[in-house]
């Protein structure tokens, strides 16, 4: 199922960070509202993407690779 995902990439398109959602909703348990922010030379992408279950660092690495491939071939959806 597709979910809103915020993605930060470096100047070469490598995924540096991801966040489920676009930072517009509070965590239902803690009430905390958080959002990732692009730094100098980075880009922020707000897209919808299939997010798999991830339990290991290798799962996260594979997900980041899929995201980078998607952003480089299909455009980046909405960039800021």
N, C-alpha and C positions, 0 to 999 in steps of 0.2 A: 504494500500500500504506500502510495506517495505521501510524503510529509514535507512540510516547509523545512528548509535547511538553509542556514547561513554559513557561507564558506569564505575563508580568508586564504588568498593565494599570494605567493611572492611574485616578483617581477618576471620569473620564468614560467609561471603557471603551476608551480608545485603547491599542493594544499598544505597550509601551515596549521589551520584550525578549522573545526566545524562546530556548529551548535544546532541542535534540533530546535526548530522554530526560528522566528525572526526577532526574538527578544521582546515580544509584545505581551507575553503572558507571564503571570507570576506562577511559581512552583506551587502546586496545590497543597503540599505538605508544609513547606517552610514559609511561603508567602514572599520569598525573595524573587526579585526581578533582576535578571542579569543579561548582558549582551556582550558579544565579542566585538572588538573594534579593530579596523585595519590600521597598521602602523605605516610609517614612511616607506614608499615603494611597494606597498601591498594593495590588493584590491579586495573589495567585499562583494560577494555575489549572493543574492537572495533568490533561491530557486525552490522548486518542488522536485523531489527525487525519492526513489525507493530506498528505504533505510532498512538494512538487514539487522538481525540480532547480532551483537558483537560481544564476545566474552574474552577475547585475547587481544594482545597488542598486534598480532598478525592480522586479525580480523579488521582492526582499525586501519592498519596500513593498506590492506586490500581495498577497503572502502574509500580511503583517500585517493588511491590510484584510479578507481572507477570514476570518482568525482572529477579528478584532473582530466581524465580522458574525455568525459562528457563535456566539461567546460571548454576544452580545446577544439572539439569537433562539432558540437551543436551550438556553439555560442555560449553565452553565460546566463541566459535568462535576463534577469534584471540586475544590472551592475550599479554600484554606487561609487 
